Amino acid sequence: MTTQTNLLDVKNLKKYYPIKKGFIKKVVGHVRAVDDVSFFIKEGETLGLVGESGCGKTTTARCILRAQKPTGGQILYRTGAGPVVDLAQLPDADIRPLRREMQMVFQDPFASLNPRMNLLDLIGEPLLVNGVRSRKERTERVAELLQLVGLRPEYMQRFPHAFSGGQRQRVVIARALALNPRLVVADEPVSALDVSVQAQVLNLLLELQQRLKLTYLFVAHDLSVVKHITDRVAVMYVGKIAEIAPTQELFYQPKHPYTAALLSAVPVADPRRRTLQMPLQGDVPSPANPPSGCYFHPRCAHAIDRCRTEPPALTEIEPGRFVSCHRARELDLIGVEDISVSPVPTHPIGG
């Protein structure tokens, strides 16, 4: 998967949490939050990481930023100076200089902002921590960042409670951009916002990407948002990657049954049309006790005996298409273009 244009290359990433019981806290098992995940992000592109709640999306993102130390695997990052480093193995002292290049936009803009600090201190704090001691320089930089995200510079003396949810998320984005990062991890950055505001923030992220040449890892569960902003999509299920593909190809020609099931739940923006639902049977397996073989086989209508015993490898079945399914080449699955069936008949009132 590694090429010279890749900014980030994640290989066989694992994050296990021990399960302890008894008085002496004996380890009796592990929760496999991230279980052998591999993907890459090219410089300047947006990779969407999607899946149900609890599938390991956020844990993967936090491991990449080294907010959590991985249990195993490699996180190969090409630094601004040129060399490729393995973030998974670097000691904390060596990670700190790289944090300027990697920043995160959190899901809840209010919870991620200190209510006792005004915007000047909130956005200027990364600058202060990284050696910008002059208050005048920080003030000028904060004013520049506020204008960049569509806010007025005179707002810098106000506190977070004085702003709406969309404005607070713009503040969070401004803080993430304070140190001119190259990689921005956005952890469901619009899920806490009103639908009318979501589009504004998404368009802002796209504009900033073009202007500042940013690379995004966009974590989300809303597929309509993912379709709008991403170049490629990686689908996760119980800590594993099910499918990776360019966005348009994944939406219109899914190769994994789980991807097709997710797409069938995407609402159609036309009240006169109905969708062909493909509800999944059963519950999501526990990452502490996953099933044998393919983790998805207990809920898959296309499972065969091989799926129940042999774990599928993430395989490139077409250029740029990676699928973790034994039957990926033979299945003809339904995409969003085929999900919308004929318009629902309308009848006149009283007819």
Beta strands, then each sheet from edge to edge (+ up, - down):
strand 1: 6-21
strand 2: 26-42
strand 3: 46-50
strand 4: 72-78
strand 5: 84-86
strand 6: 102-105
strand 7: 183-187
strand 8: 215-220
strand 9: 232-237
strand 10: 240-246
strand 11: 273-275
strand 12: 315-318
strand 13: 321-323
strand 14: 340-343
sheet 1: 2+ 1- 4+ 5-
sheet 2: 6+ 7+ 8+ 3+ 9+ 10- 13+ 12-
sheet 3: 11+ 14-
end
